[in-house]
Amino acid sequence: MVSSSKDGSCVVDVMSHIEILTTKVVSRTLFATDYAQDKRIYEILKELTAIARQTTRIVDLPGAKYLPTMTNRRSEQIKNELRKSFSILINERAKAIKAGKTMDDNFFHVLLESELAEAHGIKNMDDLIGNVQLFYFAGHETTTAMLVWTMILLSIHQNWQERARQEVFQVFGDRKPDYEGLSQLKIITMIFNEVLRLYPPIVELSRLVEEETKLGQYTIPADTLLMLPIIILHRDRELWGEDANEFKPERFAEGVLKATNGRLAFFPFGSGPRVCIGQNYSLLEAKLVLANILSNFSFELAPTYTHAPYVIFTVQPQYGAPLILRKI
């Protein structure tokens, strides 16, 4: 689109394009196939995610998921279709593994081999399918949100966009961004940390206290559900200062520990033994994508952009992210 325009620029809703990109990436990671090859599976997963988003808008009444609503009936239909599609895929690959055939290196293969080794056969298909669903969602929804907000904020703060671009040129020169150089992108790391602070993909975490626990001066009874409001803590002026709502990547110039003064005030991917296992995967993908974009395009907000963050699973721009892209 950009190359075909007269002045080398065009308006693009980057959200939809980034979502397609991250879906293709997670497809290759999960199955070592491209998006088109398993398109129907991904269409089902996408619809399931959309239905789950709808249900988050409704007050969670006990037993609501069992009511014969149109949404619940459709959810069950596509879950059954997904199970059937996955069952065929799983059984085909399980037979290939047992026959000693060489399989592509992918996450699904690792899960399947583990299941076969532990159970000498697939004993719990639902768990296996559930894990794939989880990694599909976590593998592209959160990365999409992070990249979209990064492009929006860099469109507003052009000085940081240019600093990030110069860093990419300095590290990679004329060659394509590669894995070895990503660890040298200090400015881009600072930018991503600040984006994750202001717009964490997941706004809260929940933890169930299984037995009575003493936490400082508080006693938490067993079976208490604790909600950890990530987005509130990330913007707390007592923790971050009076400029807590401002975009200032320089606060991470000396790393997260220094920025937080050693306090647990920044945890976009959770913390401790239950930290998101896809954290490094997501950051690596985001750095690679952003480095490639910065190498080829400059961007700014389109006149039609409306700043309206809203939460449905992840923090998203409600009206999309229309930006003006210009070929460099």
C-alpha positions as CSV (number, residue, x, y, z in Angstrom):
1,M,0.0,0.0,0.0
2,V,2.8,2.4,0.9
3,S,4.9,1.7,-2.2
4,S,1.9,2.2,-4.5
5,S,0.9,5.6,-3.1
6,K,2.1,8.8,-4.9
7,D,4.0,10.3,-2.0
8,G,5.1,7.0,-0.4
9,S,2.7,7.2,2.5
10,C,-0.7,5.8,3.4
11,V,-3.1,5.4,6.4
12,V,-3.0,1.9,7.9
13,D,-4.9,0.4,10.8
14,V,-1.8,-1.3,12.2
15,M,-3.7,-3.3,14.8
16,S,-5.3,-5.6,12.2
17,H,-2.0,-6.1,10.4
18,I,0.0,-6.8,13.5
19,E,-2.7,-9.3,14.7
20,I,-2.3,-11.2,11.4
21,L,1.5,-11.2,11.8
22,T,1.5,-12.4,15.4
23,T,-1.0,-15.1,14.4
24,K,1.3,-16.3,11.7
25,V,4.2,-16.3,14.1
26,V,2.4,-18.3,16.8
27,S,1.2,-20.7,14.0
28,R,4.8,-21.5,13.1
29,T,5.9,-21.7,16.7
30,L,3.1,-24.1,17.7
31,F,2.9,-26.3,14.6
32,A,5.8,-25.3,12.3
33,T,3.2,-24.6,9.6
34,D,2.1,-21.3,8.1
35,Y,-1.2,-19.7,9.0
36,A,-2.9,-20.8,5.7
37,Q,-2.2,-24.5,6.3
38,D,-4.2,-24.6,9.5
39,K,-6.4,-21.6,8.8
40,R,-9.6,-23.3,10.0
41,I,-8.2,-24.1,13.4
42,Y,-7.1,-20.5,13.8
43,E,-10.5,-19.2,12.7
44,I,-12.1,-21.3,15.4
45,L,-9.6,-20.2,18.0
46,K,-10.2,-16.6,17.0
47,E,-14.0,-17.0,17.3
48,L,-13.6,-18.6,20.7
49,T,-11.6,-15.6,21.8
50,A,-14.2,-13.2,20.5
51,I,-16.9,-15.1,22.4
52,A,-14.9,-15.0,25.6
53,R,-14.5,-11.3,25.1
54,Q,-18.3,-10.9,24.9
55,T,-18.9,-12.9,28.1
56,T,-16.5,-10.6,30.1
57,R,-19.0,-7.8,29.5
58,I,-21.7,-9.7,31.3
59,V,-22.0,-9.9,35.1
60,D,-20.7,-13.4,36.0
61,L,-23.7,-15.1,37.5
62,P,-23.3,-18.6,39.0
63,G,-24.2,-21.1,36.4
64,A,-24.5,-18.5,33.6
65,K,-22.3,-20.6,31.2
66,Y,-24.9,-23.4,31.4
67,L,-27.8,-21.3,30.2
68,P,-28.9,-22.1,26.6
69,T,-28.1,-18.7,25.2
70,M,-27.2,-18.2,21.6
71,T,-23.6,-17.4,22.6
72,N,-23.3,-20.4,24.8
73,R,-24.7,-22.7,22.2
74,R,-22.3,-21.3,19.6
75,S,-19.4,-21.7,22.0
76,E,-20.1,-25.4,22.5
77,Q,-20.5,-25.9,18.7
78,I,-17.1,-24.4,17.9
79,K,-15.4,-26.1,20.9
80,N,-16.6,-29.5,19.5
81,E,-15.4,-28.5,16.0
82,L,-12.0,-27.5,17.5
83,R,-11.7,-30.7,19.5
84,K,-12.4,-32.7,16.3
85,S,-9.9,-30.8,14.3
86,F,-7.2,-31.1,17.0
87,S,-8.0,-34.7,17.5
88,I,-7.3,-35.5,13.9
89,L,-4.1,-33.4,14.0
90,I,-2.9,-34.9,17.2
91,N,-3.6,-38.5,16.2
92,E,-1.8,-38.0,12.8
93,R,1.3,-36.6,14.5
94,A,1.2,-39.2,17.3
95,K,1.3,-41.9,14.7
96,A,4.2,-40.3,13.0
97,I,6.1,-40.0,16.2
98,K,5.5,-43.6,17.1
99,A,6.6,-44.7,13.6
100,G,9.9,-42.9,14.2
101,K,9.3,-40.2,11.6
102,T,11.3,-37.0,11.8
103,M,9.1,-34.2,13.0
104,D,9.6,-30.4,12.6
105,D,10.9,-28.7,15.8
106,N,7.8,-27.0,17.2
107,F,6.0,-26.5,20.5
108,F,3.1,-28.7,19.7
109,H,5.5,-31.6,19.0
110,V,7.2,-31.1,22.4
111,L,3.8,-31.2,24.2
112,L,2.8,-34.3,22.2
113,E,6.0,-36.1,22.9
114,S,5.8,-35.3,26.6
115,E,2.2,-36.6,26.7
116,L,3.1,-39.8,24.9
117,A,6.2,-40.4,27.0
118,E,4.4,-39.9,30.3
119,A,1.2,-41.8,29.5
120,H,2.3,-44.2,26.8
121,G,-0.6,-42.8,24.7
122,I,-2.8,-39.7,24.8
123,K,-4.8,-40.0,28.0
124,N,-6.1,-36.5,28.3
125,M,-7.0,-34.9,25.0
126,D,-8.8,-32.0,26.7
127,D,-5.6,-30.9,28.6
128,L,-3.6,-31.1,25.4
129,I,-6.1,-29.0,23.5
130,G,-6.4,-26.6,26.4
131,N,-2.7,-26.0,26.4
132,V,-2.7,-25.3,22.7
133,Q,-5.6,-22.8,23.1
134,L,-3.7,-21.1,26.0
135,F,-0.5,-20.7,24.0
136,Y,-2.5,-19.5,21.0
137,F,-4.1,-16.7,23.0
138,A,-1.0,-15.8,25.1
139,G,1.2,-16.1,22.0
140,H,-0.4,-13.5,19.9
141,E,-3.0,-11.4,21.9
142,T,-0.5,-10.0,24.4
143,T,2.2,-9.4,21.8
144,T,-0.3,-7.7,19.5
145,A,-1.4,-5.3,22.2
146,M,2.2,-4.5,23.2
147,L,3.3,-3.7,19.6
148,V,0.2,-1.7,18.8
149,W,0.6,0.6,21.9
150,T,4.3,0.9,21.2
151,M,3.5,2.2,17.7
152,I,0.9,4.6,19.0
153,L,3.1,6.0,21.7
154,L,6.1,6.3,19.3
155,S,3.7,8.1,16.9
156,I,3.0,10.7,19.6
157,H,6.6,10.9,20.9
158,Q,8.5,11.3,17.6
159,N,11.8,11.9,19.4
160,W,11.8,8.4,21.0
161,Q,10.8,6.9,17.6
162,E,13.8,8.5,16.0
163,R,16.1,7.4,18.9
164,A,14.9,3.9,18.5
165,R,15.4,4.0,14.7
166,Q,19.0,5.2,15.1
167,E,19.7,2.5,17.6
168,V,18.5,-0.1,15.1
169,F,20.7,1.3,12.3
170,Q,23.6,1.5,14.7
171,V,23.3,-2.2,15.8
172,F,22.3,-3.8,12.4
173,G,23.5,-1.3,9.8
174,D,22.3,-2.5,6.4
175,R,21.6,-6.1,7.4
176,K,18.3,-7.4,8.5
177,P,17.6,-7.5,12.3
178,D,18.7,-10.8,13.7
179,Y,18.6,-12.6,17.0
180,E,22.2,-11.9,18.0
181,G,21.7,-8.1,17.8
182,L,18.4,-7.9,19.7
183,S,20.0,-8.0,23.1
184,Q,21.9,-4.8,22.2
185,L,18.7,-2.8,21.7
186,K,18.8,-0.9,25.0
187,I,16.6,2.0,24.0
188,I,14.0,-0.3,22.5
189,T,14.0,-2.3,25.7
190,M,13.4,0.9,27.7
191,I,10.5,1.8,25.4
192,F,8.9,-1.6,25.7
193,N,9.2,-1.5,29.5
194,E,7.5,1.9,29.6
195,V,4.8,0.8,27.2
196,L,4.2,-2.3,29.4
197,R,4.0,-0.1,32.4
198,L,1.4,2.2,31.0
199,Y,-0.6,-0.3,29.0
200,P,0.1,-3.8,30.4
201,P,-1.6,-6.4,28.2
202,I,-3.2,-8.0,31.2
203,V,-4.6,-5.5,33.7
204,E,-4.9,-7.8,36.7
205,L,-3.8,-11.1,38.1
206,S,-5.8,-13.4,40.4
207,R,-4.5,-15.9,43.0
208,L,-6.5,-18.2,45.1
209,V,-5.2,-18.6,48.7
210,E,-5.7,-22.3,49.4
211,E,-4.9,-22.1,53.1
212,E,-4.8,-19.4,55.7
213,T,-1.8,-17.2,55.1
214,K,-0.1,-14.4,57.0
215,L,0.9,-11.5,54.8
216,G,2.7,-8.8,56.8
217,Q,0.1,-7.6,59.3
218,Y,-2.8,-9.2,57.5
219,T,-4.2,-12.7,57.8
220,I,-5.8,-13.9,54.6
221,P,-8.4,-16.7,55.1
222,A,-8.3,-19.9,53.1
223,D,-10.2,-19.9,49.8
224,T,-9.8,-16.1,49.4
225,L,-9.4,-14.9,45.8
226,L,-6.8,-12.1,45.6
227,M,-6.9,-9.7,42.8
228,L,-3.6,-7.9,41.9
229,P,-4.4,-4.7,40.0
230,I,-1.4,-4.4,37.7
231,I,-2.5,-1.3,35.8
232,I,-3.2,0.6,39.1
233,L,0.2,-0.3,40.6
234,H,1.9,0.6,37.3
235,R,0.5,4.1,37.5
236,D,0.7,4.7,41.3
237,R,2.3,8.1,42.0
238,E,3.7,6.8,45.3
239,L,5.6,4.2,43.4
240,W,6.5,6.0,40.2
241,G,6.4,9.7,41.1
242,E,4.1,12.6,40.0
243,D,4.9,11.8,36.3
244,A,3.5,8.2,36.7
245,N,1.0,8.8,33.8
246,E,3.6,10.2,31.4
247,F,5.5,8.3,28.8
248,K,9.1,8.4,30.0
249,P,11.2,5.4,28.9
250,E,14.3,7.0,30.5
251,R,13.0,5.8,33.9
252,F,14.1,2.4,32.8
253,A,17.6,3.5,31.6
254,E,19.3,1.6,34.4
255,G,17.0,-1.4,34.4
256,V,13.7,-2.5,36.1
257,L,15.3,-2.9,39.5
258,K,16.6,0.7,39.6
259,A,13.3,2.1,38.2
260,T,11.2,0.4,40.9
261,N,13.7,1.0,43.7
262,G,13.7,-2.7,44.4
263,R,9.9,-2.9,45.0
264,L,7.5,-5.2,43.2
265,A,5.9,-2.3,41.3
266,F,6.4,-3.6,37.7
267,F,5.0,-7.0,36.7
268,P,3.4,-7.0,33.3
269,F,4.0,-10.7,32.9
270,G,3.4,-11.6,36.6
271,S,6.2,-12.5,39.0
272,G,7.8,-15.4,40.9
273,P,7.4,-19.1,40.1
274,R,4.2,-18.4,38.2
275,V,5.6,-15.7,35.9
276,C,4.4,-16.0,32.3
277,I,6.5,-18.6,30.6
278,G,6.0,-16.8,27.3
279,Q,7.6,-13.5,28.5
280,N,10.9,-13.9,26.7
281,Y,9.2,-15.3,23.5
282,S,6.8,-12.2,23.4
283,L,9.6,-9.7,24.0
284,L,11.9,-11.3,21.4
285,E,9.1,-11.3,18.8
286,A,8.1,-7.7,19.6
287,K,11.7,-6.5,19.3
288,L,12.2,-8.2,16.0
289,V,9.0,-6.8,14.6
290,L,9.6,-3.3,15.8
291,A,13.2,-3.3,14.6
292,N,12.0,-4.3,11.1
293,I,9.3,-1.6,11.1
294,L,11.6,1.1,12.2
295,S,14.1,0.1,9.5
296,N,11.6,0.6,6.8
297,F,9.0,3.1,7.9
298,S,8.3,6.3,9.9
299,F,4.9,6.7,11.4
300,E,2.5,9.2,13.0
301,L,-1.1,9.3,14.2
302,A,-3.7,9.6,11.5
303,P,-6.3,12.3,12.0
304,T,-9.0,9.6,12.5
305,Y,-7.2,8.1,15.5
306,T,-9.2,8.3,18.7
307,H,-7.4,7.6,22.0
308,A,-9.8,5.2,23.8
309,P,-8.1,2.3,25.7
310,Y,-10.5,-0.4,26.8
311,V,-10.1,-3.8,28.4
312,I,-11.4,-7.0,27.0
313,F,-8.8,-9.6,28.1
314,T,-6.1,-7.3,27.0
315,V,-5.8,-3.5,26.9
316,Q,-6.7,-2.4,23.3
317,P,-7.4,0.8,21.4
318,Q,-11.2,0.7,21.1
319,Y,-11.3,2.3,17.7
320,G,-8.2,0.7,16.2
321,A,-4.8,2.2,15.5
322,P,-4.9,4.2,12.2
323,L,-1.4,5.5,11.6
324,I,0.2,7.3,8.7
325,L,3.2,5.2,7.5
326,R,5.9,6.6,5.3
327,K,8.5,4.6,3.5
328,I,12.1,5.5,4.6
